[in-house]
């Protein structure tokens, strides 16, 4: 029996002096009041799942791609002894899909978080079509986010900029007390 997802959609009017900013064509995605945030295309649809929140270019089943995010609150300790690139490699090794190619692991050690991701190319069995999956892990303090992006090979060119924007803007642990105002700027 599938567990029903507890999800409450709430639409709030932003205050006139709100601080949420995204480039033209994008919105800011905020999960759990700032545990995870990044920019995503403004016309995409959000669909909750039991293990993540998914963003689609169109409402399923008419979608061409899926960007999914979940996160964990980790015990407070030094996590540098468990490098994200090793975790990414182990996630890919456990993948059950028919993998055709594996890209290099890309690491970005930013001042505000650790980030690593990898792309795989695989044969989708249901559509008998080549597809890509990008798997990213981001970690800061006691938060770790998993971001995956699945899309058809034919759409890779136009979706590259979407992935670049998500990776450029992903932040962890920037909590906000008032979502209608955004970050408090001093």
C-alpha positions in Angstrom: 0.0 0.0 0.0 1.4 3.4 -1.0 1.7 5.9 1.7 -0.3 9.1 1.1 2.0 12.1 0.9 1.3 14.8 3.5 1.4 18.0 1.5 -0.1 21.4 2.2 0.1 23.9 -0.6 -0.2 27.5 0.6 -0.1 30.6 -1.6 1.1 33.7 0.2 1.2 37.3 -1.1 4.7 38.6 -1.0 5.4 41.8 0.8 6.2 44.8 -1.3 9.7 45.0 0.1 10.5 41.2 -0.2 14.0 40.1 -0.9 13.4 37.1 -3.1 15.4 37.6 -6.3 15.8 35.3 -9.3 16.9 36.0 -12.9 14.2 36.6 -15.6 12.4 33.3 -16.3 13.1 31.8 -12.9 11.6 31.5 -9.5 13.2 30.7 -6.2 12.4 27.2 -4.8 12.6 27.0 -1.0 12.2 23.7 0.8 11.4 23.7 4.6 11.8 27.5 5.1 15.3 27.5 3.7 16.9 24.1 4.4 17.4 23.9 0.6 16.9 26.6 -2.0 17.7 27.2 -5.6 16.4 28.9 -8.8 14.2 26.9 -11.2 12.2 27.8 -14.4 9.1 29.8 -13.4 6.7 27.9 -15.5 7.6 24.4 -14.2 5.1 22.5 -12.0 5.8 21.2 -8.5 4.6 17.7 -7.6 5.2 16.2 -4.1 6.3 12.6 -3.9 6.8 10.3 -0.8 10.6 10.7 -0.9 11.2 14.1 -2.6 9.7 17.2 -4.2 9.8 17.0 -7.9 9.7 19.9 -10.4 8.6 19.1 -14.0 8.7 21.2 -17.2 5.1 20.1 -17.8 2.5 18.3 -15.7 3.2 14.5 -15.9 2.7 12.4 -17.9 3.4 15.1 -20.6 6.7 16.1 -19.1 10.2 15.8 -20.7 12.3 16.2 -17.5 12.2 15.9 -13.8 14.2 17.8 -11.2 13.9 16.2 -7.8 15.2 17.3 -4.4 15.3 15.8 -0.9 17.4 16.5 2.1 18.6 15.0 5.4 19.4 16.6 8.7 22.7 15.0 9.7 24.0 14.4 13.2 26.2 17.3 14.3 29.8 16.2 13.5 32.6 16.7 11.1 31.6 15.2 7.8 34.8 16.1 5.9 36.0 12.5 6.3 33.1 11.3 4.1 33.8 13.1 0.7 30.8 13.8 -1.5 32.6 12.6 -4.6 32.9 9.1 -3.0 29.2 9.2 -2.1 28.3 10.1 -5.6 30.4 7.3 -7.0 28.7 4.7 -4.7 25.3 6.0 -5.6 26.0 5.5 -9.3 27.5 2.1 -8.8 24.2 1.0 -7.1 22.1 2.3 -10.0 20.0 -0.5 -11.6 19.5 1.2 -14.9 21.3 0.1 -18.1 24.1 2.7 -17.9 25.7 3.5 -21.3 28.2 6.1 -20.1 29.4 7.8 -16.9 30.7 11.3 -16.8 33.5 12.7 -14.5 32.5 13.7 -11.0 32.4 17.5 -10.8 33.3 19.0 -7.5 32.7 22.6 -6.4 34.0 23.5 -2.9 32.3 26.8 -2.3 32.6 28.9 0.8 29.0 28.2 1.7 28.8 24.4 0.9 30.4 21.3 -0.6 28.9 20.2 -3.9 29.6 17.2 -6.2 27.7 15.8 -9.1 27.9 13.3 -11.9 26.1 12.6 -15.2 25.1 9.2 -16.5 23.7 8.3 -19.9 21.3 5.3 -19.9 18.7 3.5 -22.0 15.2 4.1 -20.7 13.4 0.7 -20.9 9.9 2.0 -21.1 10.5 4.5 -23.9 13.4 2.7 -25.5 15.2 6.0 -25.7 18.5 7.4 -24.5 18.3 9.6 -21.4 20.5 11.4 -19.0 20.5 11.6 -15.2 22.5 14.1 -13.2 23.0 13.3 -9.5 24.2 16.0 -7.1 24.9 16.0 -3.4 25.3 19.3 -1.5 26.3 19.5 2.1 26.7 22.3 4.6 26.9 21.9 8.4 24.3 19.2 9.3 22.3 19.4 6.1 22.8 17.3 3.0 20.6 17.6 -0.1 20.2 15.1 -3.0 19.3 16.7 -6.3 18.6 14.6 -9.4 17.8 15.7 -12.9 16.4 13.2 -15.4 15.9 14.2 -19.1 15.9 12.8 -22.6 19.1 13.0 -24.6 17.3 15.0 -27.3 16.6 17.8 -24.7 20.1 18.0 -23.3 21.0 21.3 -25.1 18.1 23.4 -23.8 18.3 21.9 -20.3 22.0 22.5 -19.7 21.2 26.1 -18.6 18.6 24.9 -16.1 21.1 22.6 -14.4 23.8 25.3 -14.4 21.4 27.7 -12.7 20.4 25.1 -10.1 24.0 24.3 -9.3 25.0 28.0 -9.3 22.2 28.9 -6.8 21.8 25.9 -4.5 22.1 26.9 -0.9 21.6 25.0 2.3 20.6 26.3 5.8 19.5 29.8 4.9 16.3 29.7 6.9 13.7 32.5 6.8 11.2 33.2 9.5 8.8 35.1 7.2 8.4 33.5 3.7 6.5 36.6 2.5 9.5 38.8 3.1 12.5 36.5 2.3 15.9 37.0 3.8 16.3 39.7 6.5 19.0 42.0 5.1 21.0 44.1 7.6 
